[in-house]
Amino acid sequence: MEAPPDNHIEIKSPMVGTFYSRPEPGVEPYVRTGSRITPGKTLCIIEAMKLLNEIEADKAGVIKEILIENGQAVEYGQPLFVIG
């Protein structure tokens, strides 16, 4: 995978688990490509050891790309989002 442009930042997984883009099936995802985010905004959930961990933005920006599919396994440090 290519590195994002200099003015873009990757948000990486803080843990190993399963990525969920929405709080429950049938509802809107937390963010989409083009969504404006602010610090503290929930971006996704990562389920690890039966615990649901909300992953929040630590920077403001716009979601440029979502790098993972709903329900997919993620590794520690794996890029999830690109913001700009």
Backbone torsions as a table, in degrees:
resi	resn	phi	psi	omega
1	MET	NA	140.1	179.1
2	GLU	-74.6	151.4	173.7
3	ALA	-72.9	147.3	178.4
4	PRO	-68.5	158.4	176.0
5	PRO	-56.6	159.9	-176.1
6	ASP	-55.6	-31.7	-176.6
7	ASN	-89.8	8.4	178.2
8	HIS	-113.5	151.5	-178.2
9	ILE	-125.5	138.0	173.8
10	GLU	-90.4	137.3	170.1
11	ILE	-101.4	122.3	-173.2
12	LYS	-108.1	156.8	179.3
13	SER	-69.1	129.2	178.2
14	PRO	-84.1	0.7	-176.4
15	MET	-160.9	169.0	173.0
16	VAL	-86.5	136.7	178.7
17	GLY	172.0	-156.8	179.5
18	THR	-114.2	129.6	-177.1
19	PHE	-84.5	131.1	173.5
20	TYR	-127.6	127.4	-176.5
21	SER	-86.7	-8.7	-176.8
22	ARG	-140.9	156.2	-177.0
23	PRO	-67.9	-27.3	177.0
24	GLU	-162.3	159.1	-179.7
25	PRO	-58.5	143.1	175.5
26	GLY	86.6	-1.2	177.5
27	VAL	-112.1	166.0	-178.7
28	GLU	-64.1	146.0	176.0
29	PRO	-67.6	158.1	178.2
30	TYR	-58.5	-44.5	179.2
31	VAL	-142.2	158.2	174.6
32	ARG	-129.2	167.8	172.8
33	THR	-59.0	129.5	-177.7
34	GLY	97.6	-10.6	179.1
35	SER	-67.2	136.0	172.3
36	ARG	-83.5	134.8	179.3
37	ILE	-125.0	155.7	175.8
38	THR	-129.5	160.4	178.2
39	PRO	-55.0	135.0	-179.4
40	GLY	94.9	-11.4	178.9
41	LYS	-70.2	129.5	176.3
42	THR	-69.9	129.4	-178.6
43	LEU	-102.1	-35.2	-176.6
44	CYS	-170.1	178.7	172.5
45	ILE	-121.5	140.0	170.0
46	ILE	-119.1	120.6	177.9
47	GLU	-88.0	123.7	179.0
48	ALA	-137.1	124.3	179.5
49	MET	52.2	44.6	177.2
50	LYS	69.7	8.2	175.9
51	LEU	-104.8	137.4	177.9
52	LEU	-95.9	116.2	-176.4
53	ASN	-109.2	115.6	176.7
54	GLU	-75.5	128.7	177.8
55	ILE	-100.5	121.9	-176.1
56	GLU	-109.4	152.4	175.3
57	ALA	-69.4	141.8	173.9
58	ASP	-109.7	-0.1	178.1
59	LYS	-138.9	159.6	174.7
60	ALA	-90.7	153.9	177.6
61	GLY	164.7	-160.7	179.0
62	VAL	-125.4	135.6	176.6
63	ILE	-68.6	114.3	179.3
64	LYS	-90.6	-32.9	-177.5
65	GLU	-158.4	141.3	172.7
66	ILE	-107.5	120.8	-168.5
67	LEU	-96.8	0.3	-174.3
68	ILE	-137.2	150.1	-180.0
69	GLU	-93.3	149.9	176.9
70	ASN	-56.5	132.6	177.4
71	GLY	84.9	1.0	-177.8
72	GLN	-85.5	145.4	175.6
73	ALA	-71.4	142.2	177.9
74	VAL	-127.0	153.5	178.2
75	GLU	-105.2	159.5	174.7
76	TYR	-58.2	131.1	177.1
77	GLY	82.0	-1.0	179.1
78	GLN	-71.2	131.0	178.2
79	PRO	-63.4	133.9	179.2
80	LEU	-108.5	-43.5	-175.3
81	PHE	-136.4	153.2	168.2
82	VAL	-115.7	125.7	176.6
83	ILE	-117.2	153.9	-180.0
84	GLY	-142.7	NA	NA
